[in-house]
């Protein structure tokens, strides 16, 4: 199992944000991580990446605790896509790839530009791109080192309908050969893209399973959300 989360707990001051979360996922699937604001989704993703530590429990990525070493198999796109806007697209991706000390850096940048659909934009400054293309740059940076686990936090927020469709199609392609954890508030997105669903509420998993099975039981992911987060 690529990702194993066991009894994870986290507090911010007196506020309990995660309360005994257990989850196991493997490669070749897209897992939709749902929940109301404050449910603990972003905190859980940051713990998996090793960006913050938990107060209890354990996370194993490919059998190892999150660390600098394990970060080489994890890619992460935060909700607020952090980009150096004054850099050109290709320049930025070469910079990020250089941080991973990729041996085949030039070729990998060329490949990832093609993979995420940036061929028409890679010579531009990032500041000159639309939000949809900036998201593609963020995704490209997250997969430049070809991670086995890709974590995407609200990757389609604020996109227009055409950009939405394109980014969803890209995410589906990315999930064929790796594990993708996708946090989103868009229920239709989960139905369109995800294989599995995990729903957090008040720091606990209140529903999880195959998307098709849950849709069959509740009629839609939206109905599931409203039923278990009352």
Beta strands, then each sheet from edge to edge (+ up, - down):
strand 1: 3-12
strand 2: 15-25
strand 3: 29-35
strand 4: 56-61
strand 5: 74-77
strand 6: 149-153
strand 7: 179-183
strand 8: 196-201
strand 9: 204-210
sheet 1: 2+ 1- 4+
sheet 2: 5+ 6+ 7+ 3+ 8+ 9-
end
